[in-house]
Amino acid sequence: MSTPSPGQDIRVLVVEDDPVAADAHVLYVGRVPGFTAVGKAHTGAEARRALDRTPVDLLLLDLHLPDVHGLQLARSLRAAGYHADVIAVTSARDLTVVREGVSLGVVQYVLKPFTFATLRDRLIRYAEFHAAAGEASGQDEVDRALATLRAPGPAALPKGLSAPTLEKVTRALRDRAEGLTATGVAEAVGISRITARRYLEHLVDAGRAGRSPQYGQVGRPELQYRWVKG
């Protein structure tokens, strides 16, 4: 992989098996100055073919692909001489996996579901790390370069949303493969319908849920939300 010239965008390949999430991630990357999504792949095999065709600096890599685990793909890419860094996108919270990824070029982890603000923060920090060049003057400068990859804390949710409630809404939606309306989520979680709708729309914006009209009832159809993946 060639190193981008000064002023050249960081080239990102989105590797995500779910088409809705992949499209959302491509859009997210395109909204961050200094980054360009050069393609998307839905399997490990597609990712390898894309890397053969197009220079890539960074993989936005889902760890649960249909043909290979993301870390196995990262390991095989390293062995084959690909040197793109990796931001892992996953719903897994196993710290053993996190530790294993460090040796394979995983520079950041983003837990699903996430917002555009969360990914933007990770990409900006990666860009700062990626731009570091030359010889460090001492330990402090090395520490500062590495510290750019560490977020100061969880990215803020939109105003009025809380992480515990988001987790409850996420769990309720995951547990109902057929989907839920905002009314159904409100009853399952113990919140108002309006509040449930805000959390569900947040998940849709994050690419983690889809929505469609629910017909067959008298009056205006209510939106049905379904978990995309995770």
C-alpha positions in Angstrom: 0.0 0.0 0.0 1.3 3.4 -0.9 1.3 6.2 1.6 -0.9 9.1 0.7 0.9 12.4 -0.2 0.4 15.4 2.0 -3.1 16.8 1.4 -4.4 13.6 -0.1 -7.4 12.0 1.5 -7.1 8.9 3.6 -8.6 6.1 1.5 -11.1 3.9 3.4 -12.5 0.5 2.4 -15.8 -0.3 4.2 -16.0 -4.0 4.9 -19.5 -4.8 6.2 -21.8 -7.7 5.2 -25.1 -5.9 5.9 -25.9 -3.7 2.8 -27.8 -1.0 4.8 -25.0 -0.7 7.4 -22.4 -0.6 4.7 -24.1 2.2 2.8 -24.5 4.1 6.1 -20.8 3.7 6.9 -19.8 4.9 3.4 -21.9 8.0 3.9 -20.4 8.6 7.3 -16.8 8.3 6.0 -17.7 10.7 3.1 -18.9 13.3 5.6 -15.5 13.5 7.4 -13.1 16.0 5.8 -9.8 14.3 4.8 -11.4 10.8 4.2 -12.7 9.2 1.1 -14.6 5.9 0.9 -13.0 4.1 -2.1 -15.3 1.2 -2.0 -17.3 -1.4 0.1 -17.1 -5.1 0.4 -19.6 -7.5 2.0 -17.3 -10.5 2.5 -13.6 -11.1 3.2 -13.1 -12.4 -0.3 -14.6 -9.2 -1.8 -12.3 -7.2 0.5 -9.3 -9.0 -0.8 -10.3 -8.3 -4.4 -10.9 -4.7 -3.6 -7.5 -4.3 -2.1 -5.9 -5.8 -5.2 -7.6 -3.2 -7.3 -7.5 0.0 -5.2 -4.9 1.5 -2.8 -6.4 1.6 0.7 -5.0 3.3 3.9 -7.7 2.2 6.3 -10.2 -0.6 6.6 -13.5 0.0 8.4 -13.9 -3.7 9.2 -16.9 -5.5 10.6 -15.6 -8.5 12.6 -18.5 -10.8 11.8 -18.4 -11.5 8.1 -20.2 -14.4 6.5 -17.0 -16.1 5.2 -14.3 -15.2 7.7 -13.9 -13.6 11.1 -12.6 -10.0 10.7 -9.5 -10.7 12.8 -8.7 -13.8 10.6 -9.0 -11.5 7.6 -6.7 -8.9 9.1 -4.2 -11.6 9.9 -4.2 -13.0 6.4 -3.9 -9.5 4.9 -0.8 -8.8 7.1 0.7 -12.1 5.9 0.0 -11.2 2.3 1.8 -7.9 2.6 -1.2 -5.5 3.0 -0.5 -2.8 5.5 -3.8 -0.9 5.8 -4.7 0.0 9.3 -8.0 -1.3 10.7 -10.8 0.3 12.7 -12.9 -2.6 13.9 -16.7 -2.2 13.9 -18.4 -4.8 16.0 -21.1 -5.6 18.6 -18.7 -8.0 20.4 -17.5 -6.8 23.7 -14.9 -9.6 24.3 -11.7 -7.9 25.6 -9.7 -11.0 24.5 -10.7 -10.1 20.9 -9.7 -6.5 21.5 -6.2 -7.6 22.7 -5.7 -9.9 19.8 -6.6 -7.1 17.4 -3.8 -4.9 18.6 -1.2 -7.0 17.0 -3.0 -7.1 13.7 -3.2 -3.4 13.0 -6.5 -2.7 14.7 -6.0 0.9 15.9 -9.6 1.6 17.1 -12.7 -0.2 18.0 -16.2 1.1 17.4 -19.0 -0.7 19.2 -22.4 -1.1 17.4 -24.8 0.7 17.4 -22.8 3.9 17.0 -23.6 7.5 15.8 -21.9 9.5 13.1 -20.3 11.6 15.9 -18.6 8.5 17.3 -17.1 7.4 14.0 -16.1 11.0 13.1 -14.2 11.2 16.4 -12.4 8.0 15.8 -11.5 9.0 12.2 -10.3 12.4 13.2 -8.0 10.9 15.9 -6.8 8.4 13.4 -6.0 11.2 10.9 -3.9 12.9 13.6 -2.0 9.7 14.4 -1.6 9.0 10.6 -0.1 12.4 10.0 2.6 12.0 12.6 5.9 11.7 10.8 9.6 12.2 11.4 11.7 11.4 14.4 10.3 11.9 17.9 12.3 14.2 20.1 11.6 12.0 23.2 9.2 9.8 25.1 6.7 12.6 25.6 6.3 13.0 21.8 5.8 9.3 21.3 3.2 9.3 24.1 1.4 12.2 22.5 1.3 10.5 19.1 -0.2 7.3 20.7 -2.6 9.3 22.9 -4.3 10.7 19.8 -5.9 7.3 19.2 -7.5 7.3 22.7 -10.9 9.0 23.0 -11.3 11.0 26.2 -14.6 9.3 26.9 -17.8 8.0 25.3 -19.0 10.1 22.4 -22.1 12.1 23.5 -25.5 10.9 22.4 -28.0 13.3 20.9 -29.5 15.6 23.6 -32.1 13.9 25.6 -30.9 10.3 24.9 -29.1 8.2 27.5 -26.8 5.2 27.0 -28.7 2.9 29.5 -32.1 3.5 27.7 -30.5 3.1 24.3 -29.2 -0.3 25.4 -32.7 -1.3 26.6 -34.2 -0.2 23.3 -31.5 -2.0 21.3 -32.1 -5.2 23.3 -35.8 -5.1 22.8 -35.4 -4.7 19.1 -32.8 -7.4 18.8 -35.1 -9.9 20.7 -38.0 -9.4 18.2 -36.8 -10.6 14.8 -40.2 -9.7 13.3 -39.7 -6.1 14.4 -41.5 -3.7 16.8 -43.4 -0.4 16.5 -42.5 2.6 18.7 -45.6 1.6 20.8 -44.2 -1.9 21.2 -40.8 -0.7 22.2 -42.4 1.8 24.6 -44.3 -1.0 26.3 -41.2 -3.3 26.4 -38.9 -0.7 27.9 -41.3 1.4 30.0 -40.9 4.7 28.2 -43.3 6.9 26.3 -44.0 6.2 22.6 -42.5 9.6 21.6 -39.3 8.8 23.5 -39.2 5.3 22.0 -39.5 6.8 18.5 -36.5 9.1 19.2 -34.3 6.2 20.2 -35.5 4.1 17.2 -34.8 6.9 14.8 -31.4 7.3 16.3 -30.7 3.6 15.6 -32.0 4.1 12.0 -29.6 7.0 11.5 -26.8 4.9 12.9 -27.5 2.2 10.3 -28.5 -0.4 13.0 -32.2 -0.5 12.4 -34.5 -0.3 9.4 -38.1 0.9 9.2 -41.1 0.2 7.1 -44.9 1.0 7.3 -47.0 -1.5 9.0 -50.2 -1.9 7.0 -53.4 -3.8 7.7 -54.6 -1.6 10.6 -57.4 1.0 10.6 -56.0 4.5 10.3 -52.6 5.7 9.4 -50.0 2.8 9.4 -47.5 2.8 12.1 -43.8 2.4 11.3 -42.3 -1.0 12.0 -38.6 -1.1 13.1 -36.3 -4.1 12.7 -32.8 -4.6 13.9 -30.4 -4.7 11.1 -27.6 -6.8 12.6 -25.6 -7.3 15.7 
